[in-house]
Amino acid sequence: MSLILYFCMWIIIVVAGAALWSLAVNSGTIDNFESFLSDVLALETFEFDGGDIFEAASIGGLILVIALTGFNVLVAVLFNLISDLTGGVRVTVVEEETARYMDRRPRRADAATQEVEATPRHASQQRSAPPQQPTQPPTLSDSSRG
């Protein structure tokens, strides 16, 4: 699988490099850079050979594809050997219930607490309407279940 992955990456990089080189040549960037380097380095002429650059990059990329695939094989073999010697790593997944069922109906002690909390603490916090009593949701009777 790693051979296929690295080979696809190599193809993408080579195609993108060729497209960018063509764009740079057509826009005049390569010629400007060549003249800049010949002026800075005090050379009579300086030219990039696109074919040689493309060939070197392609061969170098193929060598990297083979080397990285071999490296992945080596790492997998070492991992398996170390796992065999040490017994490996055991992962245990424990399923814990994180949510608790909450009864929406207030208990008698909770209703008394709610009434105490609903009373204003200062005279300026008085309410205009009395607190409403909690209602229970409608339930289905045994005869209506079908």
Secondary structure as a PSIPRED ss2 file (coil, helix, strand):
# PSIPRED VFORMAT (PSIPRED V4.0)

   1 M C   1.000  0.000  0.000
   2 S H   0.000  1.000  0.000
   3 L H   0.000  1.000  0.000
   4 I H   0.000  1.000  0.000
   5 L H   0.000  1.000  0.000
   6 Y H   0.000  1.000  0.000
   7 F H   0.000  1.000  0.000
   8 C H   0.000  1.000  0.000
   9 M H   0.000  1.000  0.000
  10 W H   0.000  1.000  0.000
  11 I H   0.000  1.000  0.000
  12 I H   0.000  1.000  0.000
  13 I H   0.000  1.000  0.000
  14 V H   0.000  1.000  0.000
  15 V H   0.000  1.000  0.000
  16 A H   0.000  1.000  0.000
  17 G H   0.000  1.000  0.000
  18 A H   0.000  1.000  0.000
  19 A H   0.000  1.000  0.000
  20 L H   0.000  1.000  0.000
  21 W H   0.000  1.000  0.000
  22 S H   0.000  1.000  0.000
  23 L H   0.000  1.000  0.000
  24 A H   0.000  1.000  0.000
  25 V H   0.000  1.000  0.000
  26 N H   0.000  1.000  0.000
  27 S H   0.000  1.000  0.000
  28 G C   1.000  0.000  0.000
  29 T H   0.000  1.000  0.000
  30 I H   0.000  1.000  0.000
  31 D H   0.000  1.000  0.000
  32 N H   0.000  1.000  0.000
  33 F H   0.000  1.000  0.000
  34 E H   0.000  1.000  0.000
  35 S H   0.000  1.000  0.000
  36 F H   0.000  1.000  0.000
  37 L H   0.000  1.000  0.000
  38 S H   0.000  1.000  0.000
  39 D H   0.000  1.000  0.000
  40 V H   0.000  1.000  0.000
  41 L C   1.000  0.000  0.000
  42 A C   1.000  0.000  0.000
  43 L C   1.000  0.000  0.000
  44 E C   1.000  0.000  0.000
  45 T C   1.000  0.000  0.000
  46 F C   1.000  0.000  0.000
  47 E C   1.000  0.000  0.000
  48 F C   1.000  0.000  0.000
  49 D C   1.000  0.000  0.000
  50 G H   0.000  1.000  0.000
  51 G H   0.000  1.000  0.000
  52 D H   0.000  1.000  0.000
  53 I H   0.000  1.000  0.000
  54 F H   0.000  1.000  0.000
  55 E H   0.000  1.000  0.000
  56 A H   0.000  1.000  0.000
  57 A H   0.000  1.000  0.000
  58 S H   0.000  1.000  0.000
  59 I H   0.000  1.000  0.000
  60 G H   0.000  1.000  0.000
  61 G H   0.000  1.000  0.000
  62 L H   0.000  1.000  0.000
  63 I H   0.000  1.000  0.000
  64 L H   0.000  1.000  0.000
  65 V H   0.000  1.000  0.000
  66 I H   0.000  1.000  0.000
  67 A H   0.000  1.000  0.000
  68 L H   0.000  1.000  0.000
  69 T H   0.000  1.000  0.000
  70 G H   0.000  1.000  0.000
  71 F H   0.000  1.000  0.000
  72 N H   0.000  1.000  0.000
  73 V H   0.000  1.000  0.000
  74 L H   0.000  1.000  0.000
  75 V H   0.000  1.000  0.000
  76 A H   0.000  1.000  0.000
  77 V H   0.000  1.000  0.000
  78 L H   0.000  1.000  0.000
  79 F H   0.000  1.000  0.000
  80 N H   0.000  1.000  0.000
  81 L H   0.000  1.000  0.000
  82 I H   0.000  1.000  0.000
  83 S H   0.000  1.000  0.000
  84 D H   0.000  1.000  0.000
  85 L H   0.000  1.000  0.000
  86 T H   0.000  1.000  0.000
  87 G C   1.000  0.000  0.000
  88 G C   1.000  0.000  0.000
  89 V C   1.000  0.000  0.000
  90 R C   1.000  0.000  0.000
  91 V C   1.000  0.000  0.000
  92 T C   1.000  0.000  0.000
  93 V C   1.000  0.000  0.000
  94 V C   1.000  0.000  0.000
  95 E C   1.000  0.000  0.000
  96 E C   1.000  0.000  0.000
  97 E C   1.000  0.000  0.000
  98 T C   1.000  0.000  0.000
  99 A C   1.000  0.000  0.000
 100 R C   1.000  0.000  0.000
 101 Y C   1.000  0.000  0.000
 102 M C   1.000  0.000  0.000
 103 D C   1.000  0.000  0.000
 104 R C   1.000  0.000  0.000
 105 R C   1.000  0.000  0.000
 106 P C   1.000  0.000  0.000
 107 R C   1.000  0.000  0.000
 108 R H   0.000  1.000  0.000
 109 A H   0.000  1.000  0.000
 110 D H   0.000  1.000  0.000
 111 A H   0.000  1.000  0.000
 112 A H   0.000  1.000  0.000
 113 T H   0.000  1.000  0.000
 114 Q H   0.000  1.000  0.000
 115 E H   0.000  1.000  0.000
 116 V H   0.000  1.000  0.000
 117 E H   0.000  1.000  0.000
 118 A H   0.000  1.000  0.000
 119 T C   1.000  0.000  0.000
 120 P C   1.000  0.000  0.000
 121 R C   1.000  0.000  0.000
 122 H C   1.000  0.000  0.000
 123 A H   0.000  1.000  0.000
 124 S H   0.000  1.000  0.000
 125 Q H   0.000  1.000  0.000
 126 Q C   1.000  0.000  0.000
 127 R C   1.000  0.000  0.000
 128 S C   1.000  0.000  0.000
 129 A C   1.000  0.000  0.000
 130 P C   1.000  0.000  0.000
 131 P C   1.000  0.000  0.000
 132 Q C   1.000  0.000  0.000
 133 Q C   1.000  0.000  0.000
 134 P C   1.000  0.000  0.000
 135 T C   1.000  0.000  0.000
 136 Q C   1.000  0.000  0.000
 137 P C   1.000  0.000  0.000
 138 P C   1.000  0.000  0.000
 139 T C   1.000  0.000  0.000
 140 L C   1.000  0.000  0.000
 141 S C   1.000  0.000  0.000
 142 D H   0.000  1.000  0.000
 143 S H   0.000  1.000  0.000
 144 S H   0.000  1.000  0.000
 145 R C   1.000  0.000  0.000
 146 G C   1.000  0.000  0.000
